[in-house]
Amino acid sequence: MNSIYAVLIDGTIYASWLFLVAAGLTVIYGVMRILNMAHGSFYAIGAYAAASMVGWYFNGDGAALPVWGSYLMLVVCALAAGLVVGLVIERGLLRLMYGRDEILMVIITYALLLILEDGMKMVWGVDPYMAYQPYAAMGRSVLGGLKVSNYDLALIVVSLVVGGGLWAWLERTNTGKVLRAVIHDREVAMAMGVNVALMFTLTFVLGTTLGALAGALTAPAISVAPGLGVEVIVLAFAVVVVGGLGSIEGAAAGALLVGLARAAAVHYAPELELFVIYGVMSLVLAVRPQGLFGRTLVRKI
Amino acid sequence: MTHTVSVTRKTLRRLSLTMAASALALAAVAPAQAAENGKFRLGIVTFLSGGAAGPFGVPSANAAKVVIDQLNAGALPAPYATKGINGAEIEMVLIDENGGATKQVEEFRNLVQRQKVDAVVGYISSGDCLAVSPVAEELGAMTVFYDCGTSRLFVENKAPKFVFRTGLDAAVDNIGAARYLAATRPNTTRYAGVQQNYSWGQDSWADFTAAMKQTLPKADAVESQMPKLFQGQYGAEISAVSVKRPEIVHSSLWGGDMEAFVLQASARGLLDDATAILTCGESALERYQGQAPNGTIVGARGPFGAFAPQNALNTWFTGVYQNAYQMAPTYPASKMAQAILGLKHAAEKAAKAPGEVPAPAAIAAAFKGANFESVSGTVQMSRADGHQALQGISYGEYHFDAKTKKAELKNVKSFSGSCVTPPDGTEAQDWIKAGFPGAKCE
């Protein structure tokens, strides 16, 4: 069996997951210049919401209910969790902090991460949750001798759709055009009559929902346990920094690069696996400090 | 203006001084009262938060609560029918083990010096055990480790006085696993491993591969994967293991990582072609719900949880635990119960009069080399100069009945303590490599 082939498949699957996780982070940074540490918590909230709802859905006479309902449940959970959490945090907290130093925003969102981590423990406890039914029900395919879970393959499609959708929204719609104006120059956009506050709310809720969606779609394949969000945020940062903070294409390229590098390490040199992600990151940053697709900002005085 | 400010400052300073003084006074008074109230103060340390809380820490804390309640009510079967410990009511001080070894050393000092506990039972993490052990000796505090598995504990603490371990060394898990495979699957030729990349995973794999060289010399280790702790997603690892076509996949993963790995490996078909042997597998017995394929080999790090023998103590423990928490006790719970029972046995042996709380040195002297009855059968404190328990280990196959939704263990095989434990003074790796000299297997 060909290992290169396995590396390509594993790498692509992992990259699609990384992209889903990183997309929300990069969207929020791109528009709002907030390095959102709490993104990991949004992921975890999505995962917990999905795991408990899917668990509830199949509990009792689970056999009677169709499996497709649980996929719907995953998406609905992500949308609901993202919308509620995003709105509450943006309107209730971040709104009051706009215009402050970027470093301060990192500290605020980090505090938020810690609070949400403990909050989740209060709501969901410390026992791991499993919501395996949607994952197991899809079965598996054999691709060139390698058995692959169909759910993982479906995730590739989902991340393509999410990436494509985000790109089309930013580049092809009116709102996207306005948003790009805000990204480019917040003050001039405001002077031209753009409702920047509304754009910020919209972006933040979108970012939160993307984070929650990533969590909800990952939940069936894993065991949802405390500390989930903290594990994810480090990876998401690596991907976003490689690709260039604030760039969707960058996040996609970064995810692909990191995903393939990691899969190659697992197959050919397992002892390098821990190091390889940060190895890729430091190599890219040594050559392009702003990341692959990052824009160098002209500093305004 | 300046005047007002200085007054405020003075008032503030006075206020804070008063507060500091009263806090000090409280700190000085509270523990003294507690130590002299005739109760047996027992520190329990286990994970209440973090990744190890759900699978290990919470069941352990639950077991401690229910055992202590029952002891105080005098509701245990013989030989533990006396109330509390030697008639003294047990007062539990529960501490979270999360936060790392440095924090745990502080917490331990706090327990002993300020809370004035009479003994401490606890510790899941090997790092915490290694850090706490010298401090326990220095403070002369009676300490029972109930779960941590590091082989280095009594290598580093060469002349233990106050430190005891009622749980087994991790080497036992992996020697036992290799012996189980030799007994049930003698034709194994290819095996692989997936471990977490830290001392627990690395030691487990080193012990297991060394033991396999002895028990199944024809089998080759075809792949070893060491994903990060709490990675949760094992797609690439599963592929890398799959392409090597192993017959056995050994894993020391625990908690959420173990459940996620089993779920993904079974969905990906790896576990159709290979059988997993999970050294911590029993802790999720009630949770797999058929997600682990039937025939998966699970262990419980000793004769604990579902592997515990039929005896009056275990029947009592399973009953009260099930009543309190609506589930059967898993191995961490049994191990916690065992440590508390061992301590009670030693303290009562050391006591001269009923109701007396013996000094740590007296309890330690009585604990050393003791034989006591436990939920797992008779425990002999016969290794590490009488400070380490010697017990056997069991492995069995997980089988889930989809109709009754009940899991059961089939094909259970047990190996006696001397069959899987290195003799005193010999390090596990040396003993395995020498071909288990002096091992007595029944």
Interface residues (C-beta under 8 A of the other chain):
Chain A: M1 S3 A6 V7 I9 D10 G11 I13 Y14 W17 K121 G125 V126 D127 P128 M130 Y132 Y135 A136 R140 L146 K147 V148 S149 Y151 D152 T218 A221 I222 S223 V224 A225 P226 G227 L228 E231 R262 A263 V266 H267 P270 E271 E273 L274
Chain B: L48 S49 G50 G51 A53 G54 P55 G57 V58 N197 S224 Q225 M226 P227 K228 F230 Q231 G232 Q233 G235 A236 E237 S239 A240 S242 V243 G255 G256 D257 E259 A260 L263 Q264 A267 R268 G269 L270 R287 Q289 Q291
